[in-house]
Every structure is written in structure tokens, then in C-alpha cells.
Amino acid sequence: MGQAAIESDGINVFVLYNGVRVAKRSHSGTPLAGTWMSLEPGYTVRDKGYPQELVVEYEGKVVSLLKTYTGDER
């Protein structure tokens, strides 16, 4: 699997996969709020309890799983 990361430019939040921005988080107050918009063809990003777990798929196959920890896990 490749490397995924979260990046912010101070206004927008992006998911990077192998250094390329593949998705952008939709802003609150918009119809797509709380979802990831694909920036690269074939990529889908979904989350489970954002930002605890992000799944990056390419053409329907999981290529990266990013888990972050809040410090509450044991």
C-alpha cells in the first residue's frame, strides 16, 4: 500500500496519496459538507469518524488506510 497523509493550506484540507493531492474536504454549509471531493480521476476517499480513519481507493481497490489517534485509545 502507498502512503496517505492529510494536509491543510489554512483554508482547505486535502488527502495526499504518494505526495499527490487526490481529494479535498468539502466546506461546512455546502451541500457536500463533510465529504471528500476527488481531485484525481479514479480516486475515492471516505472516512470513518473523521479524522480517525481515512480509506483511499483507486479504481475501487483500497490503496491506503490512514489511522490517526486521539490519545483516548488503549
C-alpha positions in Angstrom: 0.0 0.0 0.0 1.1 3.6 -0.7 1.4 6.4 1.8 -1.5 8.7 2.6 -1.4 11.9 4.6 -3.7 14.9 5.5 -2.5 18.4 4.6 -4.1 21.8 5.1 -3.3 25.1 3.4 -5.1 27.1 6.1 -8.3 27.1 4.2 -8.8 23.7 2.7 -8.0 20.2 3.9 -6.5 17.7 1.4 -5.7 14.0 1.3 -2.4 13.3 -0.3 -1.5 9.9 -1.7 2.1 9.3 -2.5 2.6 13.1 -2.4 -0.3 14.0 -4.8 -3.5 15.8 -3.7 -6.2 13.3 -4.5 -9.1 14.7 -2.6 -10.4 17.8 -0.9 -12.7 18.1 2.1 -15.9 19.9 1.4 -16.6 23.0 3.4 -19.3 23.1 6.1 -22.5 24.9 5.0 -22.3 23.4 1.5 -24.4 20.5 0.1 -21.4 18.2 0.1 -20.2 19.2 3.7 -18.3 16.5 5.4 -17.4 14.6 2.3 -14.3 14.2 0.2 -14.3 15.5 -3.4 -11.9 13.7 -5.7 -9.3 15.8 -7.4 -7.7 13.0 -9.4 -9.6 10.6 -11.7 -10.2 7.1 -10.2 -9.6 8.1 -6.6 -12.2 7.9 -3.8 -11.6 8.9 -0.2 -14.0 8.0 2.6 -13.7 8.3 6.3 -14.9 6.5 9.4 -15.2 9.0 12.2 -13.1 11.7 10.5 -10.2 12.1 11.2 -9.7 8.8 13.0 -9.6 6.7 9.8 -9.4 7.5 6.1 -9.6 5.0 3.3 -8.1 5.9 -0.1 -9.3 3.8 -3.0 -8.1 3.8 -6.6 -10.5 2.3 -9.2 -12.4 0.6 -6.4 -9.4 -1.0 -4.6 -8.1 0.1 -1.3 -4.6 1.5 -1.8 -4.1 3.2 1.6 -5.6 3.2 5.1 -4.7 6.1 7.3 -5.4 5.9 11.0 -4.9 8.8 13.4 -5.1 8.5 17.1 -6.6 11.0 19.6 -4.8 9.6 22.7 -8.0 8.0 24.0 -7.3 4.6 22.5 -5.9 1.8 24.7 
